[in-house]
């Protein structure tokens, strides 16, 4: 019997406050010195929502209620023959003060006006934010 093809899945968080989005400056990882968002791969047996709740706590020390997460957009991407399914969620409510918990991977956490993103933002994150702001619920990249 042929084994099914499996895709890696990631979840991303668009944390919104006063028309600003939280970005983190990446270090010691892919997309070095570029801004990204709170994100991570799903663990086996974990839903996309459970994954982003876990990542928010691990990366920024915040607690999020699953009912406060809204789907922003979804992508199916292909970069260098590496396919991904990526879920992007909006959230505008959280508990605790935001704190950088991954000093080895993140130089700083900063809120930027959502319509004035920095030049050095990860390209697929810029694309996802743009799609989400235009209510495009699904996009493909790299095909």
FIBA-38440 format. One line per 10 residues: number of its first residue (from 1); their letters; for each residue z, x, y of C-alpha. Coordinates in nm, 3 decimals, decimal comma, padded with zeros to 5 digits. Example, Ala and Ser with C-alpha at 12.3 -4.5 7.8 and 13.67 -1.06 7.14 Angstrom:
residues 2
1	AS	00,780 01,230 -00,450 | 00,714 01,367 -00,106
//
This chain:
residues 143
1	XXXXXXXXXX	00,000 00,000 00,000 | -00,092 00,132 00,344 | 00,197 00,194 00,578 | 00,182 00,012 00,911 | 00,123 00,205 01,229 | 00,437 00,220 01,444 | 00,449 00,264 01,820 | 00,737 00,413 02,017 | 00,892 00,161 02,254 | 01,072 00,234 02,581
11	XXXXXXXXXX	01,260 00,022 02,834 | 01,276 00,088 03,209 | 01,500 -00,055 03,481 | 01,393 -00,151 03,831 | 01,736 -00,169 03,995 | 01,682 -00,353 04,325 | 01,913 -00,373 04,628 | 01,809 -00,489 04,978 | 01,437 -00,449 04,899 | 01,499 -00,095 04,775
21	XXXXXXXXXX	01,457 00,045 04,424 | 01,675 00,308 04,259 | 01,484 00,622 04,161 | 01,609 00,940 04,001 | 01,468 01,287 04,054 | 01,393 01,431 03,710 | 01,479 01,784 03,603 | 01,469 01,982 03,278 | 01,231 01,724 03,131 | 00,875 01,602 03,142
31	XXXXXXXXXX	00,762 01,507 03,494 | 00,985 01,778 03,642 | 01,073 01,719 04,012 | 00,919 01,373 04,006 | 01,096 01,043 04,061 | 01,143 00,799 03,775 | 01,371 00,508 03,696 | 01,655 00,453 03,452 | 01,482 00,439 03,114 | 01,490 00,536 02,751
41	XXXXXXXXXX	01,355 00,484 02,403 | 01,479 00,200 02,190 | 01,701 00,293 01,899 | 01,627 00,133 01,562 | 01,772 -00,217 01,537 | 01,807 -00,240 01,916 | 01,634 -00,493 02,142 | 01,464 -00,388 02,465 | 01,737 -00,562 02,666 | 02,017 -00,397 02,467
51	XXXXXXXXXX	01,842 -00,063 02,515 | 01,821 -00,088 02,894 | 02,182 -00,208 02,918 | 02,285 00,101 02,718 | 02,066 00,335 02,925 | 02,206 00,197 03,253 | 02,557 00,281 03,137 | 02,460 00,624 03,000 | 02,252 00,733 03,300 | 02,415 00,564 03,600
61	XXXXXXXXXX	02,756 00,440 03,480 | 02,675 00,076 03,555 | 02,738 -00,236 03,351 | 02,462 -00,496 03,347 | 02,480 -00,851 03,217 | 02,180 -00,933 02,999 | 02,138 -01,264 03,188 | 02,075 -01,067 03,509 | 01,771 -00,888 03,363 | 01,426 -01,034 03,429
71	XXXXXXXXXX	01,105 -00,902 03,282 | 00,899 -00,727 03,551 | 00,596 -00,615 03,349 | 00,496 -00,472 03,011 | 00,250 -00,193 02,941 | 00,057 -00,054 02,648 | -00,028 00,303 02,739 | -00,210 00,595 02,583 | -00,147 00,944 02,719 | -00,288 01,239 02,526
81	XXXXXXXXXX	-00,322 01,022 02,214 | 00,043 00,916 02,239 | 00,065 00,539 02,254 | 00,364 00,353 02,397 | 00,480 -00,001 02,451 | 00,697 -00,010 02,763 | 00,913 -00,292 02,895 | 01,009 -00,291 03,264 | 01,300 -00,506 03,382 | 01,419 -00,617 03,726
91	XXXXXXXXXX	01,793 -00,631 03,796 | 01,974 -00,694 04,125 | 02,332 -00,735 03,998 | 02,555 -00,476 03,833 | 02,919 -00,375 03,805 | 03,060 -00,037 03,903 | 02,939 00,216 04,157 | 02,623 00,400 04,065 | 02,696 00,753 03,950 | 02,464 01,020 03,811
101	XXXXXXXXXX	02,586 01,067 03,454 | 02,304 01,296 03,341 | 02,334 01,596 03,570 | 02,133 01,804 03,323 | 01,831 01,567 03,350 | 01,864 01,417 03,698 | 01,899 01,597 04,032 | 01,989 01,284 04,228 | 01,979 00,906 04,240 | 01,834 00,751 04,556
111	XXXXXXXXXX	01,733 00,403 04,673 | 01,386 00,393 04,832 | 01,220 00,102 05,013 | 01,005 -00,059 04,748 | 00,701 -00,046 04,978 | 00,761 00,322 05,074 | 00,780 00,506 04,743 | 00,788 00,887 04,750 | 00,466 01,076 04,680 | 00,621 01,258 04,384
121	XXXXXXXXXX	00,682 00,954 04,165 | 00,577 00,949 03,800 | 00,227 00,791 03,804 | 00,288 00,526 03,539 | 00,614 00,426 03,714 | 00,423 00,379 04,041 | 00,166 00,169 03,853 | 00,436 -00,042 03,687 | 00,617 -00,105 04,016 | 00,287 -00,208 04,177
131	XXXXXXXXXX	00,203 -00,444 03,891 | 00,552 -00,594 03,895 | 00,537 -00,653 04,270 | 00,202 -00,831 04,225 | 00,338 -01,043 03,937 | 00,108 -00,875 03,685 | 00,305 -00,920 03,365 | 00,097 -00,687 03,144 | -00,117 -00,380 03,205 | -00,286 -00,107 03,005
141	XXX	-00,305 00,257 03,104 | -00,500 00,549 02,962 | -00,751 00,362 02,749
//
